[in-house]
């Protein structure tokens, strides 16, 4: 099991599809490099910037922290928005509002390349798969309690997403990663504690398939909200 906070992430820079630079915080691995293990990074989009439609050659989750004016496709983006795409599945556009926007790109295995559409259509060597987006409402945890509810119901290949809401003093054992390629836990509000480490907003854990289910808890004075993002073993037929 791996843990990382926003303060521990390595800062790099990448060019967006609209030609403007983006700040990148690398939690696990490095964006644009093939390194062993998971690849998880956060991108800061400048105000009023656009992520053009594109695809990647690997499965991925994204967690968007939408601000006023942020959109995904034709729809306004809520403050916490989870998006999953199978490999070779185009998605977008998405856009930041006047305040800019932060979002995570999270993969169980490293992937290189961003293939913009329509000019990369010839590289779509597989039929497009799933593209699923869900908003997550935070701040509903009850004092002394914690609950784990599905955001995306577990599918036959192991892909799933969950929301853990904990009030002050709440404690819970997370869902098992067995039968998947692993899980990310992403703190989207409050402070989550795991293994003696305090993990604030935008901190994360990566759970390998063979790891024991982590026990996560809230302190006496503050709850937390986290999303658990679970990767498929193989593409659905």
C-alpha positions in Angstrom: 0.0 0.0 0.0 1.3 3.4 -1.0 0.3 6.8 0.5 1.0 10.4 -0.6 -0.1 13.9 0.3 -0.3 16.9 -2.0 2.7 18.4 -0.2 4.8 15.3 -1.0 4.0 15.3 -4.8 6.7 16.1 -7.3 6.0 19.2 -9.4 6.4 19.2 -13.1 4.8 20.9 -16.1 3.0 19.7 -19.2 1.5 21.4 -22.2 -2.3 21.2 -22.6 -4.0 20.3 -25.8 -5.0 24.0 -26.2 -1.3 25.0 -26.2 -1.2 26.4 -22.6 1.1 25.0 -19.9 -0.3 23.1 -16.9 1.2 22.5 -13.5 1.4 18.8 -12.7 1.7 17.3 -9.2 3.0 13.7 -9.4 1.9 11.5 -6.5 2.9 8.1 -7.8 5.2 7.7 -10.9 5.6 10.6 -13.3 3.2 11.9 -16.0 4.7 11.2 -19.4 7.1 8.4 -18.2 6.8 4.7 -17.9 7.8 3.7 -14.4 6.8 0.6 -12.4 3.7 0.9 -10.3 0.7 3.1 -10.4 0.6 6.5 -12.2 -1.3 9.2 -10.3 -1.0 12.9 -10.9 -3.0 16.1 -10.5 -3.2 18.8 -13.2 -4.0 22.4 -12.6 -5.9 23.9 -15.6 -5.6 27.7 -16.1 -8.8 29.8 -16.1 -11.1 29.3 -19.1 -9.0 26.5 -20.6 -10.3 23.5 -22.6 -9.3 19.9 -22.5 -10.0 18.8 -26.1 -11.6 15.4 -26.9 -9.0 12.6 -26.7 -8.3 9.1 -25.6 -5.5 7.1 -23.9 -4.2 3.6 -24.3 -5.1 2.5 -20.8 -8.0 2.4 -18.3 -8.2 5.4 -16.1 -10.2 7.3 -13.5 -10.3 11.0 -13.1 -11.5 13.1 -10.2 -12.4 16.7 -11.1 -12.7 19.5 -8.5 -15.1 21.7 -10.5 -15.3 25.4 -9.8 -17.9 27.9 -11.0 -18.2 27.7 -14.8 -16.4 24.3 -15.2 -18.0 22.0 -17.6 -17.7 18.4 -18.8 -19.2 17.9 -22.2 -22.3 20.1 -22.3 -23.0 19.9 -18.5 -21.9 22.0 -15.6 -19.4 20.2 -13.4 -20.2 19.7 -9.7 -17.5 20.3 -7.0 -16.5 16.6 -7.0 -16.9 14.7 -10.2 -15.6 11.1 -10.9 -15.0 10.0 -14.4 -14.0 6.5 -15.7 -12.9 5.6 -19.2 -11.8 2.3 -20.7 -8.7 2.3 -22.9 -9.1 3.6 -26.4 -12.3 5.4 -25.4 -12.5 9.1 -26.4 -14.0 11.6 -23.9 -14.3 15.3 -23.5 -14.2 18.2 -24.0 -14.0 19.5 -20.4 -13.3 23.1 -19.5 -12.3 25.2 -16.5 -14.2 28.3 -15.4 -12.7 31.8 -14.5 -11.1 30.3 -11.4 -9.3 27.5 -13.1 -9.7 23.8 -12.1 -7.8 20.9 -10.6 -8.2 17.3 -11.5 -6.6 13.9 -10.9 -5.6 11.4 -13.6 -5.2 8.0 -12.0 -4.0 4.8 -13.5 -3.2 1.4 -12.0 -0.5 1.0 -14.6 1.5 3.8 -16.4 0.4 5.0 -19.9 2.1 7.2 -22.4 0.4 9.6 -24.8 -2.7 11.7 -25.2 -4.4 11.2 -28.6 -6.5 14.1 -29.6 -9.6 13.7 -31.8 -10.4 13.7 -34.6 -6.8 13.7 -35.9 -5.9 10.5 -34.0 -8.9 8.4 -35.3 -6.5 6.1 -37.1 -5.0 5.1 -33.8 -8.3 3.8 -32.4 -7.3 0.1 -32.9 -10.0 -1.1 -30.4 -13.7 -0.5 -30.2 -14.6 2.3 -27.7 -15.7 1.0 -24.3 -17.2 2.5 -21.1 -17.2 6.2 -20.2 -19.0 6.8 -16.9 -19.3 10.1 -15.0 -20.8 10.6 -11.6 -21.0 13.5 -9.2 -20.2 12.9 -5.5 -22.0 14.9 -2.7 -19.8 15.5 0.3 -20.4 16.5 3.9 -23.1 14.0 4.8 -21.1 11.9 7.3 -22.6 11.3 10.7 -20.7 11.8 14.0 -19.2 8.5 15.2 -20.2 6.7 11.9 -18.8 5.9 8.5 -20.4 4.4 5.5 -19.3 3.1 2.1 -21.7 3.4 -0.8 -21.3 2.7 -4.5 -20.8 5.5 -7.0 -20.3 3.0 -9.8 -21.7 -0.4 -9.0 -19.0 -3.2 -9.2 -18.9 -4.7 -12.7 -18.0 -8.2 -13.9 -14.4 -7.3 -14.5 -13.9 -5.7 -11.1 -14.3 -2.0 -12.1 -16.1 0.0 -9.4 -16.2 3.3 -7.5 -17.3 4.0 -4.0 -17.8 7.0 -1.7 -16.8 6.8 2.0 -18.4 9.4 4.1 -17.3 9.6 7.8 -18.3 11.9 10.5 -16.0 12.9 13.4 -14.8 9.7 15.1 -16.1 7.5 12.3 -14.1 4.4 11.3 -14.5 1.8 8.6 -12.7 -1.0 6.7 -12.6 -0.2 3.0 -13.8 -2.5 0.2 -11.6 -5.4 -0.9 -9.3 -4.9 -3.9 -9.4 -8.6 -4.7 -10.4 -9.4 -8.3 -9.2 -6.0 -9.5 -6.0 -4.3 -10.6 -6.0 -2.2 -7.5 -7.6 0.8 -5.9 -7.0 4.5 -5.3 -8.4 6.2 -2.2 -8.7 9.9 -2.8 -9.6 12.3 0.0 -12.0 14.9 -1.4 -12.9 16.7 1.8 -11.7 16.7 5.5 -8.9 14.6 6.9 -8.7 10.8 6.7 -6.4 8.8 9.0 -4.8 5.5 7.9 -1.9 3.6 9.4 -1.1 6.4 11.7 -0.8 9.0 8.9 -3.1 12.0 8.5 -4.2 12.5 4.9 -5.8 15.8 4.1 -7.9 16.9 1.1 -6.4 15.7 -2.2 -4.1 13.1 -0.4 -4.3 9.5 -1.7 -3.6 5.9 -1.1 -3.0 3.2 -3.7 -4.0 -0.4 -2.6 -2.5 -3.3 -4.5 -4.8 -6.3 -5.2 -3.0 -8.4 -2.7 -3.1 -5.9 0.1 -5.3 -6.1 3.1 -8.3 -3.8 3.1 -7.2 -0.5 4.8 -9.0 0.7 7.9 -9.6 4.4 7.6 -10.9 6.8 10.3 -11.7 10.4 11.1 -10.4 12.4 14.0 -12.5 13.4 16.9 -13.2 16.9 15.5 -13.5 16.5 11.8 -14.9 14.0 9.3 -13.9 13.2 5.8 -15.1 12.2 2.4 -13.1 9.9 0.1 -13.7 8.1 -3.2 -12.4 4.6 -3.8 -11.6 3.9 -7.4 -11.2 0.3 -8.4 -9.6 -0.9 -11.7 -10.8 -3.8 -14.0 -8.7 -6.9 -14.4 -9.5 -6.9 -18.1 -11.7 -5.1 -20.6 -15.4 -6.1 -20.6 -16.5 -8.0 -23.6 
